[in-house]
Amino acid sequence: MNISYNWLKKYIAADLSAEAMATILTDIGLEVESFEKIETVRGGLQGVVVGEVLTCEKHPDSDHLHVTTVDVGAPEPLRIVCGAPNCRKGLKVLCATVGAVLYPEGGDEAFKIKRSKIRGVESLGMLCAEDELGIGASHDGIMELPADAPVGMPAKEYLHIEDDYLIGVGLTPNRVDAASHIGVARDLAAYLRAKGDAEARVLWPDVSAFAVDDHALEIGVTVENAEAAPRYTGVTITGCKIGPSPDWMQNALRAAGIHPKNNLVDITNYVLFELGQPLHAFDARKIEGRRIVVKTCAEGTPFVTLDGVERKLSDRDLMICSAERPMCIGGVFGGLESGVGDDTTDIFLESAYFNPVWVRKTAKRHGLNTDSSWRFERGVDPRLQVYALKRAALLFKELAGGRISSDIVEVSAGEPADFVFDFSPARSNALIGKELSEQTYRTILDALDVKILDERDGVWRVAVPPYRVDVQREADLVEEVLRIHTDLSREARRDQALAALAAVELPDPAGVYRKYPHELSGGMLQRAMIAAAVVARPKLLLLDEPTTALDVTIQAQILELLKKLNRESGISMLFISHNLNVVRKLCTRTAVMQRGVLVEEGDIETVFRHPRHPYTQRLIAAIPTRHRKEETP
């Protein structure tokens, strides 16, 4: 997931540089896979300035071209040939001067402005449309600016285009809670609070101004399949005026890898990447019967999705329907006939919690993978739907001139419950091999929004908020404590990591330290994983098939490494493997299990030379050797 530094700063009360944020995120398990300074508009619009068309005359040798003089704040106006139909005297424009490099439509292909002759008339620049500048999709004509736009001002300054830092976070499938800028800010704040910064907190957008303007468009909701849609909410907004989004929103979306389209579409995308809650906007005029019905349809029902493809629905596809027809595949993809168009003024805005299993199966069935389905499949915050609606509705009022024309309608199976279970600091200490104080645990749990409901005999009854779908048992919470806690400086952690990498005989530990996993070979990855396991100096190291998928030579190297670590560090090792030859080479004692039952145990040579249990005998007899002749049938 791409995180914009400029965007992220809005949601956390802490003064952190982009580099500091990236470092902390990697430290707490949100591994930063890429970090780069970016231009939110390719090329940064260098050489593009605000200009005023002083004269506009018909080209002497063309019916559609104009010859203009343009004031760009230079000592002399520029003569520029322009073919846009809306070119006229007195117009304020964005002018690309000679030498400027543009990236039309935000693509990779550069276009350099040169001194040229067009039908015999010298032209010293170009008057630009939105798509030619890479800041929009419009090519209806040159971009018209307000009359008060200051001549000569660089376009980058006029459009408030800021350079940004793009932080590429490699999210594991269990961390959907961090699949948004608010989610990442929440993790940063947890780390900072755990380290003693009491002022660090998440700055949620204020939605207190939400209020119904009128009841001009009430749309009812019926949920026929509560299993697939445990929570469904919606609200109507009328009188929207479609147009471009403001510069700040466009810049944010571009940084996240989303090409701006118009204010109505951009708002839903903005809230998605801000909060992690997918929204869907329907053209309210296309909702027959003024009713939303959430249900499944008959097997084989045809449905045309936004991409123009007709699909045959399964009777296990959750559909968002009007009173007459299906309009959207719930949580996955919209329909061609019900979405927001260029003439949309009234919308019904959907914010829902869909069953992850239903969404996953539907998306797979139809070969669809969208930003929305990705989040729904993993489990969005089941308490966020109404807040997200209010946030988006206020943006529709602010940026599209809309009116909130209904109460928020909510159909819910009940308030989502916290994950409640027992947690023992003593057991946690035993698992992590380090004594953390009770106060340390309290500080970390509080930073993670985990409530302590009860305390009895050293065991805490804790409640984890439902947005943390990956923390539902004690072991999960122990992992969270480890993720957030460290009493070492970054320099000290680096030194320990380098020492561990050297201990597992990786060449150039400093070089390996700077690499990402995909840059390492299989053998190097295995050594790095062993280094990560031994850096905490455990008394016991569990090794589950550590030589699987490695060639014979690398296997032998890893086994020798494990022997060395055992011999020099005194770490006991529990080695789990189906490769009995490897077990015999490495281990001093062995235990044989059959279907979860221990059937034999003893020193390695006794078990291998004189197996007692029939299962052990069969296993050893099956070990391939070059001396054993193949049995003939």
JOLIN-V602611 format. One record per run of one state. SS is the DSSP state (alpha for helix, beta for strand, coil for the rest). FROM is the first residue (numbers start at 1). TO is the last residue. If there is no record, write none. Layout:
ss | from | to
SS | FROM | TO
SS | FROM | TO
This chain:
ss | from | to
coil | 1 | 1
beta | 2 | 4
alpha | 5 | 11
beta | 12 | 12
coil | 13 | 17
alpha | 18 | 27
coil | 28 | 31
beta | 32 | 39
coil | 40 | 41
alpha | 42 | 45
coil | 46 | 47
beta | 48 | 58
coil | 59 | 65
beta | 66 | 71
coil | 72 | 77
beta | 78 | 82
coil | 83 | 91
beta | 92 | 97
coil | 98 | 100
beta | 101 | 102
coil | 103 | 103
alpha | 104 | 106
coil | 107 | 110
beta | 111 | 112
coil | 113 | 115
beta | 116 | 118
coil | 119 | 120
beta | 121 | 123
coil | 124 | 124
beta | 125 | 127
coil | 128 | 129
alpha | 130 | 133
coil | 134 | 144
beta | 145 | 145
coil | 146 | 153
beta | 154 | 154
alpha | 155 | 158
coil | 159 | 162
beta | 163 | 169
coil | 170 | 175
alpha | 176 | 178
coil | 179 | 180
alpha | 181 | 194
coil | 195 | 201
beta | 202 | 202
coil | 203 | 219
beta | 220 | 223
coil | 224 | 230
beta | 231 | 238
coil | 239 | 246
alpha | 247 | 255
coil | 256 | 262
alpha | 263 | 275
coil | 276 | 278
beta | 279 | 283
alpha | 284 | 286
coil | 287 | 287
alpha | 288 | 290
beta | 291 | 296
coil | 297 | 301
beta | 302 | 305
coil | 306 | 309
beta | 310 | 312
coil | 313 | 317
beta | 318 | 321
coil | 322 | 325
beta | 326 | 329
coil | 330 | 332
beta | 333 | 335
coil | 336 | 338
beta | 339 | 339
coil | 340 | 346
beta | 347 | 353
coil | 354 | 355
alpha | 356 | 366
coil | 367 | 370
alpha | 371 | 378
coil | 379 | 384
alpha | 385 | 400
coil | 401 | 402
beta | 403 | 404
coil | 405 | 408
beta | 409 | 412
coil | 413 | 418
beta | 419 | 424
alpha | 425 | 432
coil | 433 | 437
alpha | 438 | 447
coil | 448 | 450
beta | 451 | 456
coil | 457 | 458
beta | 459 | 464
coil | 465 | 473
alpha | 474 | 484
coil | 485 | 489
alpha | 490 | 503
coil | 504 | 508
alpha | 509 | 513
coil | 514 | 516
alpha | 517 | 519
coil | 520 | 521
alpha | 522 | 534
coil | 535 | 539
beta | 540 | 544
coil | 545 | 551
alpha | 552 | 569
coil | 570 | 571
beta | 572 | 576
coil | 577 | 579
alpha | 580 | 586
coil | 587 | 588
beta | 589 | 594
coil | 595 | 596
beta | 597 | 603
alpha | 604 | 609
coil | 610 | 613
alpha | 614 | 621
coil | 622 | 633
